Amino acid sequence: MTQRIGKYLTARLLPSPAGRKTSQWAILGNDGTELGRVAWYSSWRQYNFDPTFGATFLEKLNSEHRAQKASA
């Protein structure tokens, strides 16, 4: 099952592994890139968004930010 989240994001329900009581969702950009996952975080007793390590858009933003700082 997929659900649109605003203009730029989609949430896709992931299959639950055996023994897991709560659902997980993959959060995807318009191009299909997985930006992170929403899953239950038992220590906080709530759902939590975990960004995908090295997501492309973050790398681009960080390099642009560094270039601006270097030129200033």
N, CA, C, O and CB atoms as a CASP TS submission, in Angstrom:
PFRMAT TS
TARGET T0000
AUTHOR 0000-0000-0000
METHOD Language model
MODEL 1
PARENT N/A
ATOM      1  N   MET     1       0.841  -1.172   0.000  1.00  0.00           N
ATOM      2  CA  MET     1       0.000   0.000   0.000  1.00  0.00           C
ATOM      3  C   MET     1       0.894   1.245   0.000  1.00  0.00           C
ATOM      4  O   MET     1       1.825   1.341   0.799  1.00  0.00           O
ATOM      5  CB  MET     1      -0.961  -0.007   1.221  1.00  0.00           C
ATOM      6  N   THR     2       0.615   2.178  -0.879  1.00  0.00           N
ATOM      7  CA  THR     2       1.338   3.448  -0.913  1.00  0.00           C
ATOM      8  C   THR     2       0.361   4.593  -0.704  1.00  0.00           C
ATOM      9  O   THR     2      -0.816   4.508  -1.056  1.00  0.00           O
ATOM     10  CB  THR     2       2.098   3.619  -2.252  1.00  0.00           C
ATOM     11  N   GLN     3       0.880   5.663  -0.122  1.00  0.00           N
ATOM     12  CA  GLN     3       0.055   6.839   0.126  1.00  0.00           C
ATOM     13  C   GLN     3       0.888   8.083  -0.140  1.00  0.00           C
ATOM     14  O   GLN     3       2.028   8.195   0.312  1.00  0.00           O
ATOM     15  CB  GLN     3      -0.503   6.842   1.580  1.00  0.00           C
ATOM     16  N   ARG     4       0.314   8.992  -0.863  1.00  0.00           N
ATOM     17  CA  ARG     4       0.964  10.258  -1.186  1.00  0.00           C
ATOM     18  C   ARG     4       0.995  11.131   0.059  1.00  0.00           C
ATOM     19  O   ARG     4       0.000  11.237   0.776  1.00  0.00           O
ATOM     20  CB  ARG     4       0.233  10.983  -2.350  1.00  0.00           C
ATOM     21  N   ILE     5       2.148  11.760   0.316  1.00  0.00           N
ATOM     22  CA  ILE     5       2.293  12.697   1.429  1.00  0.00           C
ATOM     23  C   ILE     5       2.665  14.038   0.813  1.00  0.00           C
ATOM     24  O   ILE     5       3.837  14.290   0.534  1.00  0.00           O
ATOM     25  CB  ILE     5       3.381  12.210   2.483  1.00  0.00           C
ATOM     26  N   GLY     6       1.703  14.876   0.605  1.00  0.00           N
ATOM     27  CA  GLY     6       1.975  16.165  -0.012  1.00  0.00           C
ATOM     28  C   GLY     6       2.380  16.028  -1.460  1.00  0.00           C
ATOM     29  O   GLY     6       2.033  15.058  -2.133  1.00  0.00           O
ATOM     30  N   LYS     7       3.128  17.028  -1.934  1.00  0.00           N
ATOM     31  CA  LYS     7       3.488  17.113  -3.347  1.00  0.00           C
ATOM     32  C   LYS     7       4.734  16.295  -3.692  1.00  0.00           C
ATOM     33  O   LYS     7       4.886  15.868  -4.837  1.00  0.00           O
ATOM     34  CB  LYS     7       3.710  18.557  -3.729  1.00  0.00           C
ATOM     35  N   TYR     8       5.622  16.070  -2.732  1.00  0.00           N
ATOM     36  CA  TYR     8       6.929  15.520  -3.054  1.00  0.00           C
ATOM     37  C   TYR     8       7.238  14.151  -2.454  1.00  0.00           C
ATOM     38  O   TYR     8       8.247  13.547  -2.819  1.00  0.00           O
ATOM     39  CB  TYR     8       7.954  16.463  -2.618  1.00  0.00           C
ATOM     40  N   LEU     9       6.411  13.644  -1.552  1.00  0.00           N
ATOM     41  CA  LEU     9       6.745  12.411  -0.850  1.00  0.00           C
ATOM     42  C   LEU     9       5.650  11.359  -0.976  1.00  0.00           C
ATOM     43  O   LEU     9       4.475  11.671  -1.165  1.00  0.00           O
ATOM     44  CB  LEU     9       7.006  12.702   0.610  1.00  0.00           C
ATOM     45  N   THR    10       6.077  10.103  -0.863  1.00  0.00           N
ATOM     46  CA  THR    10       5.174   8.965  -0.845  1.00  0.00           C
ATOM     47  C   THR    10       5.596   8.051   0.291  1.00  0.00           C
ATOM     48  O   THR    10       6.789   7.858   0.527  1.00  0.00           O
ATOM     49  CB  THR    10       5.177   8.210  -2.209  1.00  0.00           C
ATOM     50  N   ALA    11       4.617   7.485   1.000  1.00  0.00           N
ATOM     51  CA  ALA    11       4.892   6.492   2.046  1.00  0.00           C
ATOM     52  C   ALA    11       4.452   5.133   1.521  1.00  0.00           C
ATOM     53  O   ALA    11       3.340   4.979   1.018  1.00  0.00           O
ATOM     54  CB  ALA    11       4.153   6.848   3.396  1.00  0.00           C
ATOM     55  N   ARG    12       5.338   4.150   1.646  1.00  0.00           N
ATOM     56  CA  ARG    12       5.018   2.788   1.212  1.00  0.00           C
ATOM     57  C   ARG    12       5.082   1.865   2.423  1.00  0.00           C
ATOM     58  O   ARG    12       6.115   1.778   3.086  1.00  0.00           O
ATOM     59  CB  ARG    12       5.996   2.304   0.087  1.00  0.00           C
ATOM     60  N   LEU    13       3.988   1.180   2.712  1.00  0.00           N
ATOM     61  CA  LEU    13       3.943   0.231   3.819  1.00  0.00           C
ATOM     62  C   LEU    13       4.841  -0.948   3.489  1.00  0.00           C
ATOM     63  O   LEU    13       4.738  -1.529   2.408  1.00  0.00           O
ATOM     64  CB  LEU    13       2.489  -0.240   4.100  1.00  0.00           C
ATOM     65  N   LEU    14       5.716  -1.302   4.412  1.00  0.00           N
ATOM     66  CA  LEU    14       6.645  -2.403   4.203  1.00  0.00           C
ATOM     67  C   LEU    14       6.086  -3.694   4.807  1.00  0.00           C
ATOM     68  O   LEU    14       5.330  -3.644   5.777  1.00  0.00           O
ATOM     69  CB  LEU    14       8.020  -2.072   4.815  1.00  0.00           C
ATOM     70  N   PRO    15       6.449  -4.837   4.247  1.00  0.00           N
ATOM     71  CA  PRO    15       6.022  -6.106   4.841  1.00  0.00           C
ATOM     72  C   PRO    15       6.605  -6.235   6.253  1.00  0.00           C
ATOM     73  O   PRO    15       7.761  -5.884   6.486  1.00  0.00           O
ATOM     74  CB  PRO    15       6.464  -7.310   3.952  1.00  0.00           C
ATOM     75  N   SER    16       5.806  -6.734   7.179  1.00  0.00           N
ATOM     76  CA  SER    16       6.264  -6.880   8.563  1.00  0.00           C
ATOM     77  C   SER    16       7.050  -8.175   8.730  1.00  0.00           C
ATOM     78  O   SER    16       6.575  -9.247   8.353  1.00  0.00           O
ATOM     79  CB  SER    16       5.069  -6.852   9.538  1.00  0.00           C
ATOM     80  N   PRO    17       8.262  -8.076   9.300  1.00  0.00           N
ATOM     81  CA  PRO    17       9.022  -9.297   9.591  1.00  0.00           C
ATOM     82  C   PRO    17       8.312 -10.116  10.675  1.00  0.00           C
ATOM     83  O   PRO    17       7.525  -9.575  11.453  1.00  0.00           O
ATOM     84  CB  PRO    17      10.470  -8.948  10.038  1.00  0.00           C
ATOM     85  N   ALA    18       8.587 -11.384  10.719  1.00  0.00           N
ATOM     86  CA  ALA    18       7.974 -12.257  11.722  1.00  0.00           C
ATOM     87  C   ALA    18       8.286 -11.745  13.122  1.00  0.00           C
ATOM     88  O   ALA    18       9.428 -11.404  13.431  1.00  0.00           O
ATOM     89  CB  ALA    18       8.469 -13.711  11.559  1.00  0.00           C
ATOM     90  N   GLY    19       7.274 -11.696  13.952  1.00  0.00           N
ATOM     91  CA  GLY    19       7.453 -11.273  15.337  1.00  0.00           C
ATOM     92  C   GLY    19       7.338  -9.782  15.568  1.00  0.00           C
ATOM     93  O   GLY    19       7.340  -9.338  16.716  1.00  0.00           O
ATOM     94  N   ARG    20       7.241  -9.010  14.523  1.00  0.00           N
ATOM     95  CA  ARG    20       7.128  -7.556  14.684  1.00  0.00           C
ATOM     96  C   ARG    20       5.662  -7.176  14.847  1.00  0.00           C
ATOM     97  O   ARG    20       4.811  -7.599  14.064  1.00  0.00           O
ATOM     98  CB  ARG    20       7.754  -6.809  13.469  1.00  0.00           C
ATOM     99  N   LYS    21       5.371  -6.370  15.878  1.00  0.00           N
ATOM    100  CA  LYS    21       3.993  -6.006  16.177  1.00  0.00           C
ATOM    101  C   LYS    21       3.552  -4.710  15.509  1.00  0.00           C
ATOM    102  O   LYS    21       2.356  -4.496  15.314  1.00  0.00           O
ATOM    103  CB  LYS    21       3.816  -5.887  17.656  1.00  0.00           C
ATOM    104  N   THR    22       4.487  -3.850  15.159  1.00  0.00           N
ATOM    105  CA  THR    22       4.146  -2.540  14.604  1.00  0.00           C
ATOM    106  C   THR    22       4.534  -2.456  13.130  1.00  0.00           C
ATOM    107  O   THR    22       5.367  -3.226  12.653  1.00  0.00           O
ATOM    108  CB  THR    22       4.840  -1.423  15.399  1.00  0.00           C
ATOM    109  N   SER    23       3.927  -1.526  12.426  1.00  0.00           N
ATOM    110  CA  SER    23       4.179  -1.342  10.994  1.00  0.00           C
ATOM    111  C   SER    23       5.399  -0.461  10.758  1.00  0.00           C
ATOM    112  O   SER    23       5.812   0.306  11.628  1.00  0.00           O
ATOM    113  CB  SER    23       2.953  -0.731  10.309  1.00  0.00           C
ATOM    114  N   GLN    24       5.962  -0.589   9.564  1.00  0.00           N
ATOM    115  CA  GLN    24       7.050   0.272   9.108  1.00  0.00           C
ATOM    116  C   GLN    24       6.683   0.799   7.734  1.00  0.00           C
ATOM    117  O   GLN    24       6.026   0.118   6.946  1.00  0.00           O
ATOM    118  CB  GLN    24       8.416  -0.493   9.073  1.00  0.00           C
ATOM    119  N   TRP    25       7.119   2.032   7.454  1.00  0.00           N
ATOM    120  CA  TRP    25       6.890   2.649   6.157  1.00  0.00           C
ATOM    121  C   TRP    25       8.206   3.163   5.606  1.00  0.00           C
ATOM    122  O   TRP    25       9.040   3.686   6.345  1.00  0.00           O
ATOM    123  CB  TRP    25       5.859   3.790   6.260  1.00  0.00           C
ATOM    124  N   ALA    26       8.387   3.011   4.298  1.00  0.00           N
ATOM    125  CA  ALA    26       9.506   3.639   3.598  1.00  0.00           C
ATOM    126  C   ALA    26       8.991   4.974   3.069  1.00  0.00           C
ATOM    127  O   ALA    26       7.901   5.040   2.501  1.00  0.00           O
ATOM    128  CB  ALA    26      10.069   2.720   2.427  1.00  0.00           C
ATOM    129  N   ILE    27       9.769   6.032   3.255  1.00  0.00           N
ATOM    130  CA  ILE    27       9.417   7.354   2.754  1.00  0.00           C
ATOM    131  C   ILE    27      10.253   7.596   1.500  1.00  0.00           C
ATOM    132  O   ILE    27      11.483   7.574   1.538  1.00  0.00           O
ATOM    133  CB  ILE    27       9.662   8.475   3.841  1.00  0.00           C
ATOM    134  N   LEU    28       9.551   7.828   0.381  1.00  0.00           N
ATOM    135  CA  LEU    28      10.203   7.944  -0.922  1.00  0.00           C
ATOM    136  C   LEU    28      10.015   9.327  -1.507  1.00  0.00           C
ATOM    137  O   LEU    28       8.971   9.953  -1.322  1.00  0.00           O
ATOM    138  CB  LEU    28       9.665   6.896  -1.885  1.00  0.00           C
ATOM    139  N   GLY    29      11.035   9.804  -2.219  1.00  0.00           N
ATOM    140  CA  GLY    29      10.920  11.041  -2.984  1.00  0.00           C
ATOM    141  C   GLY    29      10.210  10.755  -4.295  1.00  0.00           C
ATOM    142  O   GLY    29       9.922   9.602  -4.616  1.00  0.00           O
ATOM    143  N   ASN    30       9.931  11.800  -5.046  1.00  0.00           N
ATOM    144  CA  ASN    30       9.237  11.637  -6.333  1.00  0.00           C
ATOM    145  C   ASN    30       9.994  10.736  -7.304  1.00  0.00           C
ATOM    146  O   ASN    30       9.376  10.069  -8.134  1.00  0.00           O
ATOM    147  CB  ASN    30       9.017  12.990  -6.977  1.00  0.00           C
ATOM    148  N   ASP    31      11.313  10.706  -7.211  1.00  0.00           N
ATOM    149  CA  ASP    31      12.099   9.876  -8.123  1.00  0.00           C
ATOM    150  C   ASP    31      12.217   8.429  -7.645  1.00  0.00           C
ATOM    151  O   ASP    31      12.889   7.621  -8.286  1.00  0.00           O
ATOM    152  CB  ASP    31      13.481  10.468  -8.293  1.00  0.00           C
ATOM    153  N   GLY    32      11.567   8.094  -6.520  1.00  0.00           N
ATOM    154  CA  GLY    32      11.603   6.727  -6.007  1.00  0.00           C
ATOM    155  C   GLY    32      12.725   6.456  -5.029  1.00  0.00           C
ATOM    156  O   GLY    32      12.825   5.345  -4.508  1.00  0.00           O
ATOM    157  N   THR    33      13.578   7.444  -4.760  1.00  0.00           N
ATOM    158  CA  THR    33      14.678   7.281  -3.827  1.00  0.00           C
ATOM    159  C   THR    33      14.143   7.191  -2.403  1.00  0.00           C
ATOM    160  O   THR    33      13.328   8.014  -1.988  1.00  0.00           O
ATOM    161  CB  THR    33      15.678   8.440  -3.958  1.00  0.00           C
ATOM    162  N   GLU    34      14.601   6.195  -1.661  1.00  0.00           N
ATOM    163  CA  GLU    34      14.183   6.070  -0.267  1.00  0.00           C
ATOM    164  C   GLU    34      14.938   7.095   0.569  1.00  0.00           C
ATOM    165  O   GLU    34      16.167   7.083   0.628  1.00  0.00           O
ATOM    166  CB  GLU    34      14.432   4.628   0.268  1.00  0.00           C
ATOM    167  N   LEU    35      14.187   7.979   1.212  1.00  0.00           N
ATOM    168  CA  LEU    35      14.762   9.032   2.044  1.00  0.00           C
ATOM    169  C   LEU    35      14.893   8.601   3.495  1.00  0.00           C
ATOM    170  O   LEU    35      15.701   9.157   4.239  1.00  0.00           O
ATOM    171  CB  LEU    35      13.918  10.286   1.958  1.00  0.00           C
ATOM    172  N   GLY    36      14.110   7.621   3.898  1.00  0.00           N
ATOM    173  CA  GLY    36      14.164   7.127   5.262  1.00  0.00           C
ATOM    174  C   GLY    36      12.996   6.213   5.546  1.00  0.00           C
ATOM    175  O   GLY    36      12.217   5.871   4.657  1.00  0.00           O
ATOM    176  N   ARG    37      12.888   5.820   6.815  1.00  0.00           N
ATOM    177  CA  ARG    37      11.815   4.926   7.232  1.00  0.00           C
ATOM    178  C   ARG    37      11.164   5.436   8.500  1.00  0.00           C
ATOM    179  O   ARG    37      11.809   6.045   9.353  1.00  0.00           O
ATOM    180  CB  ARG    37      12.342   3.509   7.442  1.00  0.00           C
ATOM    181  N   VAL    38       9.879   5.176   8.604  1.00  0.00           N
ATOM    182  CA  VAL    38       9.128   5.464   9.817  1.00  0.00           C
ATOM    183  C   VAL    38       8.869   4.122  10.492  1.00  0.00           C
ATOM    184  O   VAL    38       8.299   3.210   9.893  1.00  0.00           O
ATOM    185  CB  VAL    38       7.780   6.240   9.510  1.00  0.00           C
ATOM    186  N   ALA    39       9.300   4.017  11.758  1.00  0.00           N
ATOM    187  CA  ALA    39       9.136   2.770  12.500  1.00  0.00           C
ATOM    188  C   ALA    39       8.937   3.095  13.978  1.00  0.00           C
ATOM    189  O   ALA    39       9.275   4.184  14.441  1.00  0.00           O
ATOM    190  CB  ALA    39      10.364   1.831  12.299  1.00  0.00           C
ATOM    191  N   TRP    40       8.388   2.139  14.700  1.00  0.00           N
ATOM    192  CA  TRP    40       8.149   2.298  16.125  1.00  0.00           C
ATOM    193  C   TRP    40       9.484   2.294  16.866  1.00  0.00           C
ATOM    194  O   TRP    40      10.328   1.428  16.636  1.00  0.00           O
ATOM    195  CB  TRP    40       7.218   1.178  16.657  1.00  0.00           C
ATOM    196  N   TYR    41       9.664   3.259  17.747  1.00  0.00           N
ATOM    197  CA  TYR    41      10.857   3.359  18.584  1.00  0.00           C
ATOM    198  C   TYR    41      10.399   3.136  20.016  1.00  0.00           C
ATOM    199  O   TYR    41       9.838   4.031  20.649  1.00  0.00           O
ATOM    200  CB  TYR    41      11.590   4.755  18.414  1.00  0.00           C
ATOM    201  N   SER    42      10.643   1.936  20.516  1.00  0.00           N
ATOM    202  CA  SER    42      10.060   1.536  21.796  1.00  0.00           C
ATOM    203  C   SER    42      10.550   2.368  22.978  1.00  0.00           C
ATOM    204  O   SER    42       9.800   2.570  23.933  1.00  0.00           O
ATOM    205  CB  SER    42      10.359   0.092  22.052  1.00  0.00           C
ATOM    206  N   SER    43      11.778   2.848  22.937  1.00  0.00           N
ATOM    207  CA  SER    43      12.286   3.657  24.051  1.00  0.00           C
ATOM    208  C   SER    43      11.485   4.939  24.234  1.00  0.00           C
ATOM    209  O   SER    43      11.291   5.401  25.358  1.00  0.00           O
ATOM    210  CB  SER    43      13.755   3.997  23.828  1.00  0.00           C
ATOM    211  N   TRP    44      11.021   5.512  23.128  1.00  0.00           N
ATOM    212  CA  TRP    44      10.245   6.756  23.189  1.00  0.00           C
ATOM    213  C   TRP    44       8.746   6.502  23.159  1.00  0.00           C
ATOM    214  O   TRP    44       7.946   7.417  23.354  1.00  0.00           O
ATOM    215  CB  TRP    44      10.627   7.666  22.037  1.00  0.00           C
ATOM    216  N   ARG    45       8.370   5.239  22.911  1.00  0.00           N
ATOM    217  CA  ARG    45       6.961   4.840  22.834  1.00  0.00           C
ATOM    218  C   ARG    45       6.194   5.658  21.802  1.00  0.00           C
ATOM    219  O   ARG    45       5.083   6.127  22.053  1.00  0.00           O
ATOM    220  CB  ARG    45       6.298   4.984  24.197  1.00  0.00           C
ATOM    221  N   GLN    46       6.813   5.816  20.637  1.00  0.00           N
ATOM    222  CA  GLN    46       6.190   6.530  19.530  1.00  0.00           C
ATOM    223  C   GLN    46       6.909   6.171  18.231  1.00  0.00           C
ATOM    224  O   GLN    46       8.005   5.611  18.247  1.00  0.00           O
ATOM    225  CB  GLN    46       6.218   8.065  19.774  1.00  0.00           C
ATOM    226  N   TYR    47       6.274   6.503  17.108  1.00  0.00           N
ATOM    227  CA  TYR    47       6.916   6.304  15.810  1.00  0.00           C
ATOM    228  C   TYR    47       8.000   7.346  15.611  1.00  0.00           C
ATOM    229  O   TYR    47       7.916   8.459  16.129  1.00  0.00           O
ATOM    230  CB  TYR    47       5.882   6.373  14.665  1.00  0.00           C
ATOM    231  N   ASN    48       9.020   6.968  14.852  1.00  0.00           N
ATOM    232  CA  ASN    48      10.190   7.802  14.650  1.00  0.00           C
ATOM    233  C   ASN    48      10.595   7.736  13.177  1.00  0.00           C
ATOM    234  O   ASN    48      10.460   6.690  12.541  1.00  0.00           O
ATOM    235  CB  ASN    48      11.360   7.353  15.573  1.00  0.00           C
ATOM    236  N   PHE    49      11.091   8.854  12.632  1.00  0.00           N
ATOM    237  CA  PHE    49      11.617   8.872  11.272  1.00  0.00           C
ATOM    238  C   PHE    49      13.120   8.696  11.334  1.00  0.00           C
ATOM    239  O   PHE    49      13.813   9.474  11.991  1.00  0.00           O
ATOM    240  CB  PHE    49      11.241  10.188  10.536  1.00  0.00           C
ATOM    241  N   ASP    50      13.631   7.680  10.656  1.00  0.00           N
ATOM    242  CA  ASP    50      15.068   7.434  10.560  1.00  0.00           C
ATOM    243  C   ASP    50      15.514   7.706   9.134  1.00  0.00           C
ATOM    244  O   ASP    50      15.190   6.935   8.231  1.00  0.00           O
ATOM    245  CB  ASP    50      15.424   5.978  10.985  1.00  0.00           C
ATOM    246  N   PRO    51      16.260   8.804   8.912  1.00  0.00           N
ATOM    247  CA  PRO    51      16.695   9.106   7.545  1.00  0.00           C
ATOM    248  C   PRO    51      17.686   8.062   7.033  1.00  0.00           C
ATOM    249  O   PRO    51      18.454   7.487   7.804  1.00  0.00           O
ATOM    250  CB  PRO    51      17.328  10.503   7.484  1.00  0.00           C
ATOM    251  N   THR    52      17.655   7.832   5.742  1.00  0.00           N
ATOM    252  CA  THR    52      18.593   6.922   5.106  1.00  0.00           C
ATOM    253  C   THR    52      19.964   7.571   5.096  1.00  0.00           C
ATOM    254  O   THR    52      20.113   8.722   4.683  1.00  0.00           O
ATOM    255  CB  THR    52      18.139   6.555   3.669  1.00  0.00           C
ATOM    256  N   PHE    53      20.960   6.835   5.549  1.00  0.00           N
ATOM    257  CA  PHE    53      22.316   7.369   5.593  1.00  0.00           C
ATOM    258  C   PHE    53      22.790   7.691   4.181  1.00  0.00           C
ATOM    259  O   PHE    53      22.664   6.869   3.274  1.00  0.00           O
ATOM    260  CB  PHE    53      23.278   6.371   6.275  1.00  0.00           C
ATOM    261  N   GLY    54      23.337   8.895   3.999  1.00  0.00           N
ATOM    262  CA  GLY    54      23.884   9.287   2.706  1.00  0.00           C
ATOM    263  C   GLY    54      22.840   9.584   1.659  1.00  0.00           C
ATOM    264  O   GLY    54      23.109   9.453   0.465  1.00  0.00           O
ATOM    265  N   ALA    55      21.659   9.978   2.077  1.00  0.00           N
ATOM    266  CA  ALA    55      20.620  10.319   1.099  1.00  0.00           C
ATOM    267  C   ALA    55      21.169  11.383   0.148  1.00  0.00           C
ATOM    268  O   ALA    55      21.787  12.355   0.580  1.00  0.00           O
ATOM    269  CB  ALA    55      19.317  10.826   1.811  1.00  0.00           C
ATOM    270  N   THR    56      20.940  11.191  -1.126  1.00  0.00           N
ATOM    271  CA  THR    56      21.523  12.028  -2.162  1.00  0.00           C
ATOM    272  C   THR    56      21.244  13.502  -1.959  1.00  0.00           C
ATOM    273  O   THR    56      22.142  14.327  -2.128  1.00  0.00           O
ATOM    274  CB  THR    56      21.016  11.608  -3.497  1.00  0.00           C
ATOM    275  N   PHE    57      20.017  13.854  -1.599  1.00  0.00           N
ATOM    276  CA  PHE    57      19.692  15.266  -1.470  1.00  0.00           C
ATOM    277  C   PHE    57      20.488  15.918  -0.346  1.00  0.00           C
ATOM    278  O   PHE    57      20.801  17.106  -0.433  1.00  0.00           O
ATOM    279  CB  PHE    57      18.202  15.442  -1.226  1.00  0.00           C
ATOM    280  N   LEU    58      20.822  15.182   0.699  1.00  0.00           N
ATOM    281  CA  LEU    58      21.622  15.749   1.783  1.00  0.00           C
ATOM    282  C   LEU    58      23.055  15.992   1.325  1.00  0.00           C
ATOM    283  O   LEU    58      23.654  17.012   1.667  1.00  0.00           O
ATOM    284  CB  LEU    58      21.607  14.822   3.006  1.00  0.00           C
ATOM    285  N   GLU    59      23.596  15.068   0.563  1.00  0.00           N
ATOM    286  CA  GLU    59      24.952  15.255   0.057  1.00  0.00           C
ATOM    287  C   GLU    59      25.023  16.514  -0.799  1.00  0.00           C
ATOM    288  O   GLU    59      25.980  17.281  -0.690  1.00  0.00           O
ATOM    289  CB  GLU    59      25.406  14.026  -0.755  1.00  0.00           C
ATOM    290  N   LYS    60      24.029  16.732  -1.643  1.00  0.00           N
ATOM    291  CA  LYS    60      24.001  17.899  -2.508  1.00  0.00           C
ATOM    292  C   LYS    60      23.893  19.173  -1.678  1.00  0.00           C
ATOM    293  O   LYS    60      24.628  20.132  -1.916  1.00  0.00           O
ATOM    294  CB  LYS    60      22.838  17.805  -3.501  1.00  0.00           C
ATOM    295  N   LEU    61      22.980  19.193  -0.705  1.00  0.00           N
ATOM    296  CA  LEU    61      22.820  20.385   0.142  1.00  0.00           C
ATOM    297  C   LEU    61      24.094  20.692   0.918  1.00  0.00           C
ATOM    298  O   LEU    61      24.498  21.850   1.024  1.00  0.00           O
ATOM    299  CB  LEU    61      21.651  20.196   1.117  1.00  0.00           C
ATOM    300  N   ASN    62      24.718  19.670   1.453  1.00  0.00           N
ATOM    301  CA  ASN    62      25.944  19.880   2.220  1.00  0.00           C
ATOM    302  C   ASN    62      27.079  20.410   1.347  1.00  0.00           C
ATOM    303  O   ASN    62      27.817  21.299   1.772  1.00  0.00           O
ATOM    304  CB  ASN    62      26.371  18.581   2.888  1.00  0.00           C
ATOM    305  N   SER    63      27.229  19.886   0.146  1.00  0.00           N
ATOM    306  CA  SER    63      28.302  20.369  -0.730  1.00  0.00           C
ATOM    307  C   SER    63      28.043  21.809  -1.170  1.00  0.00           C
ATOM    308  O   SER    63      28.980  22.601  -1.275  1.00  0.00           O
ATOM    309  CB  SER    63      28.440  19.458  -1.963  1.00  0.00           C
ATOM    310  N   GLU    64      26.765  22.158  -1.430  1.00  0.00           N
ATOM    311  CA  GLU    64      26.446  23.538  -1.782  1.00  0.00           C
ATOM    312  C   GLU    64      26.728  24.476  -0.609  1.00  0.00           C
ATOM    313  O   GLU    64      27.237  25.580  -0.799  1.00  0.00           O
ATOM    314  CB  GLU    64      24.978  23.654  -2.215  1.00  0.00           C
ATOM    315  N   HIS    65      26.399  24.036   0.585  1.00  0.00           N
ATOM    316  CA  HIS    65      26.644  24.859   1.784  1.00  0.00           C
ATOM    317  C   HIS    65      28.143  25.081   1.991  1.00  0.00           C
ATOM    318  O   HIS    65      28.573  26.196   2.286  1.00  0.00           O
ATOM    319  CB  HIS    65      26.030  24.189   3.041  1.00  0.00           C
ATOM    320  N   ARG    66      28.927  24.027   1.837  1.00  0.00           N
ATOM    321  CA  ARG    66      30.381  24.163   1.997  1.00  0.00           C
ATOM    322  C   ARG    66      30.973  25.105   0.944  1.00  0.00           C
ATOM    323  O   ARG    66      31.872  25.892   1.241  1.00  0.00           O
ATOM    324  CB  ARG    66      31.057  22.784   1.907  1.00  0.00           C
ATOM    325  N   ALA    67      30.461  25.017  -0.289  1.00  0.00           N
ATOM    326  CA  ALA    67      30.966  25.886  -1.354  1.00  0.00           C
ATOM    327  C   ALA    67      30.657  27.344  -1.039  1.00  0.00           C
ATOM    328  O   ALA    67      31.492  28.218  -1.272  1.00  0.00           O
ATOM    329  CB  ALA    67      30.354  25.492  -2.715  1.00  0.00           C
ATOM    330  N   GLN    68      29.475  27.615  -0.515  1.00  0.00           N
ATOM    331  CA  GLN    68      29.112  28.991  -0.148  1.00  0.00           C
ATOM    332  C   GLN    68      30.010  29.504   0.967  1.00  0.00           C
ATOM    333  O   GLN    68      30.461  30.649   0.922  1.00  0.00           O
ATOM    334  CB  GLN    68      27.637  29.068   0.286  1.00  0.00           C
ATOM    335  N   LYS    69      30.273  28.670   1.966  1.00  0.00           N
ATOM    336  CA  LYS    69      31.128  29.094   3.084  1.00  0.00           C
ATOM    337  C   LYS    69      32.555  29.352   2.616  1.00  0.00           C
ATOM    338  O   LYS    69      33.206  30.286   3.084  1.00  0.00           O
ATOM    339  CB  LYS    69      31.125  28.032   4.195  1.00  0.00           C
ATOM    340  N   ALA    70      33.041  28.522   1.690  1.00  0.00           N
ATOM    341  CA  ALA    70      34.401  28.674   1.194  1.00  0.00           C
ATOM    342  C   ALA    70      34.563  29.950   0.389  1.00  0.00           C
ATOM    343  O   ALA    70      35.624  30.573   0.428  1.00  0.00           O
ATOM    344  CB  ALA    70      34.788  27.478   0.349  1.00  0.00           C
ATOM    345  N   SER    71      33.532  30.350  -0.338  1.00  0.00           N
ATOM    346  CA  SER    71      33.621  31.556  -1.174  1.00  0.00           C
ATOM    347  C   SER    71      33.399  32.837  -0.369  1.00  0.00           C
ATOM    348  O   SER    71      33.670  33.932  -0.864  1.00  0.00           O
ATOM    349  CB  SER    71      32.601  31.482  -2.306  1.00  0.00           C
ATOM    350  N   ALA    72      32.917  32.711   0.849  1.00  0.00           N
ATOM    351  CA  ALA    72      32.621  33.914   1.662  1.00  0.00           C
ATOM    352  C   ALA    72      33.858  34.427   2.373  1.00  0.00           C
ATOM    353  O   ALA    72      33.787  35.423   3.093  1.00  0.00           O
ATOM    354  CB  ALA    72      31.530  33.611   2.694  1.00  0.00           C
TER
END
